[in-house]
Amino acid sequence: MTLRIGISARLLHNPPPGLGLPTKRLQFLESGMATWIMSHGVVALMIPFIDQTSVPLRKRPPLHDLVANLDGLVLQGGIDISPATYGQPPWVDKAEYDPIRDEYELGLLRGFIEADKPVLGICRGCQLLNVY
């Protein structure tokens, strides 16, 4: 059976003008990441972020089922992790962080680790593994 690897989504909370989506949060994965994973005969699937605070959900997203149906997780690179995530003040004034993504990815990471499934952290993903 072909391996199925979940990839955490990168989040763009305020897309630049001209994309036609000025009030929408975008989720994406870097095409090179998908190409690299799939070039090894693996199915790459982006795991969408579900904002549980903005929309009333009929049901809670099934993290357990998601983890059960995937063979591993890749945490993409991106913006630094907020020091508040690990109980520290920002180390640089006016630095940009994404605490929403931090929480989303830590939840995914926790699920995969508890299921004893492999996780690969790339750049920011390595930082997140260390924070976890």
The 8 nearest C-alpha neighbors of each residue, nearest first, counted from 0:
[[1, 2, 3, 41, 42, 40, 70, 69],
 [2, 0, 41, 3, 42, 40, 70, 4],
 [1, 3, 41, 70, 42, 4, 0, 69],
 [4, 2, 42, 69, 70, 43, 41, 1],
 [3, 5, 71, 43, 72, 70, 69, 42],
 [6, 4, 72, 44, 45, 46, 43, 73],
 [7, 5, 45, 73, 46, 72, 44, 74],
 [6, 8, 46, 74, 45, 75, 73, 5],
 [9, 7, 27, 26, 28, 47, 45, 46],
 [8, 10, 27, 26, 28, 7, 11, 77],
 [11, 9, 26, 25, 12, 8, 27, 100],
 [10, 12, 25, 24, 13, 14, 26, 9],
 [11, 13, 24, 10, 14, 25, 23, 26],
 [14, 12, 11, 24, 15, 21, 22, 23],
 [15, 13, 21, 11, 12, 16, 20, 24],
 [14, 16, 17, 13, 18, 21, 20, 19],
 [17, 15, 18, 21, 14, 19, 20, 13],
 [16, 18, 19, 15, 20, 21, 14, 13],
 [19, 17, 20, 16, 15, 14, 21, 23],
 [18, 20, 17, 21, 16, 14, 15, 22],
 [19, 21, 23, 18, 22, 14, 16, 17],
 [20, 22, 23, 14, 19, 16, 13, 15],
 [23, 21, 20, 24, 13, 14, 12, 19],
 [24, 22, 20, 21, 25, 13, 12, 14],
 [23, 25, 12, 11, 13, 26, 22, 10],
 [26, 24, 11, 10, 23, 12, 27, 14],
 [27, 25, 10, 9, 8, 11, 24, 47],
 [28, 26, 9, 8, 25, 29, 10, 45],
 [27, 29, 8, 9, 30, 45, 32, 26],
 [28, 30, 32, 31, 27, 33, 9, 75],
 [31, 29, 33, 32, 34, 28, 35, 27],
 [32, 30, 34, 29, 33, 35, 28, 36],
 [31, 33, 35, 29, 30, 34, 36, 28],
 [34, 32, 30, 36, 35, 31, 37, 43],
 [33, 35, 31, 37, 32, 36, 38, 30],
 [34, 36, 32, 38, 33, 37, 31, 39],
 [37, 35, 33, 38, 34, 39, 41, 32],
 [36, 38, 41, 34, 39, 40, 35, 42],
 [39, 37, 35, 36, 40, 34, 41, 33],
 [38, 40, 37, 41, 36, 35, 34, 42],
 [41, 39, 37, 38, 42, 1, 36, 2],
 [42, 40, 37, 2, 39, 1, 3, 36],
 [41, 43, 3, 37, 4, 2, 44, 40],
 [44, 42, 4, 5, 33, 3, 37, 41],
 [45, 43, 5, 6, 4, 46, 42, 3],
 [44, 46, 6, 5, 7, 8, 47, 43],
 [47, 45, 7, 6, 5, 8, 44, 48],
 [48, 46, 8, 45, 49, 26, 7, 27],
 [47, 49, 50, 8, 46, 103, 26, 7],
 [50, 48, 51, 47, 60, 103, 52, 54],
 [51, 49, 52, 53, 48, 54, 99, 103],
 [50, 52, 49, 53, 54, 56, 55, 59],
 [53, 51, 50, 54, 55, 49, 56, 99],
 [52, 54, 50, 51, 55, 56, 49, 24],
 [53, 55, 52, 56, 51, 50, 49, 57],
 [56, 54, 57, 53, 51, 52, 58, 50],
 [57, 55, 58, 54, 59, 51, 60, 52],
 [56, 58, 55, 59, 60, 54, 51, 61],
 [59, 57, 56, 60, 61, 55, 51, 54],
 [58, 60, 61, 56, 57, 51, 62, 49],
 [61, 59, 62, 58, 49, 56, 65, 51],
 [62, 60, 64, 63, 65, 59, 58, 66],
 [63, 61, 65, 64, 60, 66, 110, 107],
 [62, 64, 66, 61, 65, 67, 110, 68],
 [65, 63, 67, 61, 66, 62, 68, 69],
 [64, 66, 62, 68, 67, 63, 61, 69],
 [65, 67, 63, 69, 64, 68, 62, 111],
 [66, 68, 64, 65, 69, 63, 70, 114],
 [69, 67, 65, 66, 64, 70, 3, 63],
 [68, 70, 3, 66, 67, 71, 4, 5],
 [71, 69, 3, 4, 2, 116, 68, 72],
 [72, 70, 4, 117, 116, 69, 118, 5],
 [73, 71, 118, 5, 4, 6, 119, 117],
 [72, 74, 6, 119, 118, 120, 75, 5],
 [73, 75, 124, 120, 7, 6, 121, 119],
 [76, 74, 121, 124, 73, 7, 123, 120],
 [75, 77, 123, 122, 121, 124, 74, 78],
 [76, 78, 123, 79, 75, 9, 122, 124],
 [77, 79, 96, 80, 123, 97, 76, 95],
 [80, 78, 96, 123, 81, 77, 95, 97],
 [81, 79, 96, 82, 101, 78, 97, 127],
 [80, 82, 96, 83, 84, 98, 79, 97],
 [81, 83, 87, 84, 89, 85, 88, 80],
 [82, 84, 86, 87, 81, 85, 88, 89],
 [85, 83, 82, 81, 86, 98, 80, 101],
 [84, 86, 83, 82, 87, 130, 81, 131],
 [87, 85, 83, 84, 82, 88, 81, 89],
 [86, 88, 82, 83, 85, 89, 84, 90],
 [87, 89, 82, 83, 90, 86, 81, 91],
 [90, 88, 91, 82, 87, 92, 81, 83],
 [89, 91, 88, 92, 82, 94, 87, 93],
 [92, 90, 89, 94, 93, 88, 95, 82],
 [91, 93, 94, 89, 90, 95, 88, 96],
 [92, 94, 91, 95, 89, 96, 90, 81],
 [95, 93, 92, 91, 96, 89, 90, 79],
 [96, 94, 93, 97, 78, 79, 81, 80],
 [95, 97, 81, 79, 80, 78, 98, 94],
 [96, 98, 99, 100, 101, 81, 80, 95],
 [97, 99, 101, 100, 81, 102, 96, 80],
 [100, 98, 102, 97, 101, 103, 104, 50],
 [99, 101, 103, 98, 102, 97, 104, 10],
 [102, 100, 98, 99, 104, 103, 105, 97],
 [101, 103, 105, 99, 100, 104, 106, 98],
 [104, 102, 100, 106, 101, 105, 99, 107],
 [103, 105, 107, 106, 101, 102, 100, 108],
 [104, 106, 108, 102, 107, 103, 109, 101],
 [107, 105, 109, 104, 103, 108, 102, 110],
 [108, 106, 104, 110, 105, 109, 111, 103],
 [107, 109, 105, 111, 110, 106, 104, 112],
 [108, 110, 106, 112, 107, 111, 105, 113],
 [111, 109, 107, 113, 108, 112, 114, 106],
 [110, 112, 114, 116, 108, 113, 109, 66],
 [111, 113, 115, 109, 114, 110, 116, 108],
 [112, 114, 110, 115, 111, 109, 116, 108],
 [113, 115, 111, 112, 116, 110, 66, 67],
 [116, 114, 112, 113, 111, 117, 110, 118],
 [115, 117, 111, 114, 71, 112, 70, 118],
 [118, 116, 71, 72, 115, 119, 111, 112],
 [117, 119, 72, 71, 73, 120, 116, 111],
 [120, 118, 73, 74, 72, 121, 117, 124],
 [124, 119, 121, 125, 74, 73, 118, 122],
 [120, 122, 124, 76, 75, 125, 123, 74],
 [121, 123, 76, 124, 125, 120, 126, 75],
 [124, 122, 76, 126, 125, 77, 121, 127],
 [120, 123, 125, 74, 121, 127, 122, 126],
 [126, 124, 120, 128, 122, 127, 123, 121],
 [125, 127, 123, 129, 124, 128, 130, 122],
 [126, 128, 124, 130, 129, 125, 131, 123],
 [129, 127, 131, 125, 130, 126, 124, 120],
 [128, 130, 126, 127, 131, 125, 124, 120],
 [131, 129, 127, 128, 126, 85, 84, 80],
 [130, 128, 129, 127, 105, 109, 108, 85]]
